[in-house]
């Protein structure tokens, strides 16, 4: 099987005055053509840094290292900035979190849309304009032709996010990385945007890495997901598997925190994860979750567990056996 | 309102307009941010207020807090008109918890001084009493007593929101306005704050007005829900009823678009045609009619009346 994207043992370190900040540690995953992988986790868990590391858009002080970082058999680690720029926006593109700040306020929508196509393909301006109108209509913007001459401030948040999506699609990329594409938007627009992304994904056979902290989105959009905690992936699996039988104690905690209609009783207490995330600065000892884990034992404080693979797509990072974790999880639910 | 229960908070036909300039020569135009809202909240209830952004939720909250006077209509707290009340008496009855604990706490003041400020303003007790009350409050909201001398910058987001809750509760208000209390927090912290709000309500018999766009949170916490669209309440009902049998087409669309954590269901198609209308130039008749699936000819002509029955309130021609 050829992976579209292969990441093995990715590390991102950022030097800060207090020492070395390990933003991403030992992260490995693959993305197949046409599938959706969700990176889930709370703020500061390294999910955005992972995305930026793939795109080589990390802040200048950050250091990236990996065993393997390849995109359709190209070694991204050895590409020059120029070669990377050829891929970025063409075969691999990104939808950023804030549509308010990621569009250039002094260029028109049309200008910004056409730029990517003109940079990567030797086409005429009129062809680029046609493509821009086509995509704006695809993402559900009415009167697309007249929008091309408008500036970002003339559009609402929902429309700007659609423009961002259209922009990411200009060159028919094989991989889209969407970093919290709907956090600032209303639920109605959020549903419309994901509906649209899913449709476009089927139509153009794109793969997508979706970064989010919203478990509702994950459940509905993801084929596979990777739960991240403190810079590491702690559990992977298909959406069905992880939601039906979570293994890692952190995933258990996360799932118990959200009210699910029909399952959680109104006005009853939700589950919670006590304690706080350990500092990512300096060396850590033991499992990064052990200080908050309800089932931690002595082993957990000394040795950092490896990912235990259960099947091709399923794995978790914990010392305990899967049967033990399942039993403990059941007991919590009852 | 049912039975002998008097609503602790009552709004009668409240309206708020803003004058918006449309350019140099065009003059000003009225923007109806809140347009004829009537609501009642009984003691101990949690009223969830939901709707898309720019529907007027926050303007409503600001009027309740006395930060903005209504252009028309009356707000009654405990049966007394808010307009005539002095700010101090008002602030003893109603207190806010804001969305962003990073900007709602003064970064230059210590936690103890932030929480005790209302006591000092109202000249309740003396210095040692303040200290004691703040410490009791810290216990109540689940913060360690040592944060008394910390600055907000030294606390995490969840801890800050607890400080905001403590500050709101120190004067023992009857009504707490929670404007998106958890939307800037992580999932696990959100659960902690929601649990805190639930237990405080039970312990102190508080009444909440919960403004949120997170419908799962509203469903979990609220006893009644009001749905707002372009400055009007389009439906109001008991939570179970509203989530199981929504009547207004807008409520239905809103509930359909929620992505609940149930894998395998896929992303729902939302049947909301055109985009959100310009609030400066709202559509004639029922303001929802351009986006409505069950639109009838009369919808574009006259605004639907609010109909009240045993199931709640709904403003739609389908039910009139």
Interface residues (C-beta under 8 A of the other chain):
Chain A: X42 X43 X142 X156 X158 X159 X186 X187 X188 X190 X191 X192 X194 X195 X198 X213 X214 X215 X216 X217 X218 X219 X220 X221 X222 X239 X240 X243 X244 X253 X254 X255 X256 X257 X258 X259 X260 X261 X264 X266 X267 X268 X269 X270 X271 X272 X273 X276
Chain B: X52 X53 X156 X186 X187 X188 X190 X191 X192 X194 X195 X198 X199 X213 X215 X216 X217 X219 X220 X221 X239 X240 X243 X253 X254 X256 X257 X258 X259 X260 X261 X262 X263 X264 X265 X266 X267 X268 X269 X270 X272 X274 X275 X276
